[in-house]
Amino acid sequence: MAYVAVAKTKYAKIAPRKSRLVADLIRGKEAGEAQTILRFSPKKKAAGIISKVLDSAIANAQVKHPNIDVDNLYISRIFVDKAPYLKRFRAAPRGRGVAILKRYCHITIQLDEIEEK
């Protein structure tokens, strides 16, 4: 089985580089432990967005497999991809315009079940 559940968010208003720092903290961790790490993370905006995606993935697992134990779920894959930029321009000296890139990202979390031996 590839994965138990998946959740995605698209066009999250945060730079992918900032989100990847938080995603690296919880990669491979159990779902409950990952929620605790996100709750106390100093990067509040990225942690809040990723926390919502993780909650959605857990809810998707419970709907897809009603008898699944949430305590046995772990984050098998989490990745942050860049989304198209929002381009804005700011006035600069000598009549020029300087591009400002508002960065967005797509966040995907896949949960899997821990195999008991």
C-alpha positions in Angstrom: 0.0 0.0 0.0 1.5 3.3 -1.0 -0.1 5.5 1.7 -3.1 5.6 4.0 -4.1 9.3 3.4 -3.0 12.4 1.6 -3.8 16.1 2.1 -2.7 19.1 -0.1 -2.9 22.8 0.1 -2.3 24.9 -3.0 -1.2 28.5 -3.3 -0.4 28.9 0.4 0.8 32.5 0.9 4.2 31.8 2.2 7.6 31.3 0.6 8.5 27.6 -0.1 12.0 28.1 1.5 10.4 29.1 4.8 7.9 26.2 4.7 10.6 23.7 4.0 12.4 24.5 7.2 9.3 23.5 9.2 8.5 20.5 6.9 12.0 19.1 7.6 11.3 19.2 11.3 8.4 16.8 11.1 9.4 14.5 8.2 9.2 10.8 9.3 7.6 11.6 12.8 4.4 10.2 14.2 1.3 12.3 13.6 0.8 13.3 17.3 4.4 14.1 17.8 4.4 16.2 14.6 1.4 18.2 15.9 3.2 19.0 19.1 6.4 20.1 17.3 4.3 22.4 15.1 2.4 23.8 18.0 5.7 25.0 19.6 7.6 25.9 16.5 9.0 29.4 16.4 8.0 29.8 12.7 4.4 30.4 13.5 3.0 31.1 10.0 4.5 28.1 8.3 3.7 25.9 11.3 0.1 27.0 11.3 -0.4 26.3 7.6 1.4 22.9 7.8 -0.6 22.0 11.0 -3.9 22.6 9.1 -2.7 20.3 6.3 -1.7 17.6 8.8 -5.1 17.8 10.6 -6.8 17.4 7.2 -4.6 14.4 6.3 -5.5 12.8 9.7 -9.2 13.4 9.1 -8.9 12.0 5.6 -7.4 8.8 7.0 -10.2 8.5 9.5 -12.8 8.9 6.8 -11.1 6.6 4.3 -10.3 3.9 6.9 -12.9 4.2 9.8 -11.2 1.6 12.0 -7.7 3.0 11.8 -5.8 3.9 14.9 -4.6 7.5 14.7 -1.8 6.8 17.1 -0.2 4.5 14.5 0.0 7.1 11.7 3.3 8.8 10.7 4.3 11.2 8.1 5.7 9.1 5.3 6.2 12.0 2.8 5.9 15.7 3.1 7.1 18.1 0.4 6.8 21.7 -0.4 6.7 22.8 -4.1 6.8 26.3 -5.4 3.8 27.8 -7.0 3.6 30.6 -9.5 4.7 34.0 -8.2 2.5 37.1 -7.8 4.5 39.9 -9.5 4.3 43.4 -8.3 6.4 46.5 -9.1 7.8 49.2 -6.9 9.1 52.6 -7.9 12.9 52.8 -8.0 15.3 55.7 -8.6 15.7 57.2 -12.0 12.2 56.3 -13.2 12.7 52.6 -13.0 10.5 49.9 -11.6 11.8 47.0 -9.5 10.0 43.7 -9.5 8.7 42.3 -6.1 7.9 38.6 -6.2 5.2 37.4 -3.8 6.0 33.8 -3.4 3.4 31.0 -2.9 3.8 27.3 -2.4 2.0 23.9 -2.6 2.2 21.7 0.5 1.5 17.9 0.3 1.5 15.5 3.3 1.2 11.7 2.9 0.4 9.6 6.0 1.2 5.9 6.4 0.6 3.4 9.1 3.4 2.0 11.3 3.8 -1.7 10.7 3.8 -3.5 14.0 6.2 -6.5 14.3 
